[in-house]
Amino acid sequence: VTPTERTPFPWPRFFLALLFAVLGWFAFWITIVLAIVMWVLVAVSREPHAEFKSVVTVSARYVSQCLSYVLLLTDEKPFPLGPLPRGD
């Protein structure tokens, strides 16, 4: 690429970033609700339920994946265009 040539704007990536920004926003609030439920469970049973903790982990990792894609830190697409994060 010469100094006078510019690469075209990545419109497909931009629109995918917008999509994942919205999905990440919803996933963030779902994660907050799950965290509150987990604290209630801890208050009742004094320890988090292992399977519920795994669900919260997947949700938090998904938010992280969405943010990483939107902020151009990674090219790996989050779920549903990529793999769902693991909870282990």
Rosetta blueprint (number, residue, H / E / L):
1 V L
2 T L
3 P L
4 T L
5 E L
6 R L
7 T L
8 P L
9 F L
10 P L
11 W H
12 P H
13 R H
14 F H
15 F H
16 L H
17 A H
18 L H
19 L H
20 F H
21 A H
22 V H
23 L H
24 G H
25 W H
26 F H
27 A H
28 F H
29 W H
30 I H
31 T H
32 I H
33 V H
34 L H
35 A H
36 I H
37 V H
38 M H
39 W H
40 V H
41 L H
42 V H
43 A H
44 V H
45 S H
46 R L
47 E L
48 P L
49 H L
50 A H
51 E H
52 F H
53 K H
54 S H
55 V H
56 V H
57 T H
58 V H
59 S H
60 A H
61 R H
62 Y H
63 V H
64 S H
65 Q H
66 C H
67 L H
68 S H
69 Y H
70 V H
71 L L
72 L L
73 L L
74 T L
75 D L
76 E L
77 K L
78 P L
79 F L
80 P L
81 L L
82 G L
83 P L
84 L L
85 P L
86 R L
87 G L
88 D L
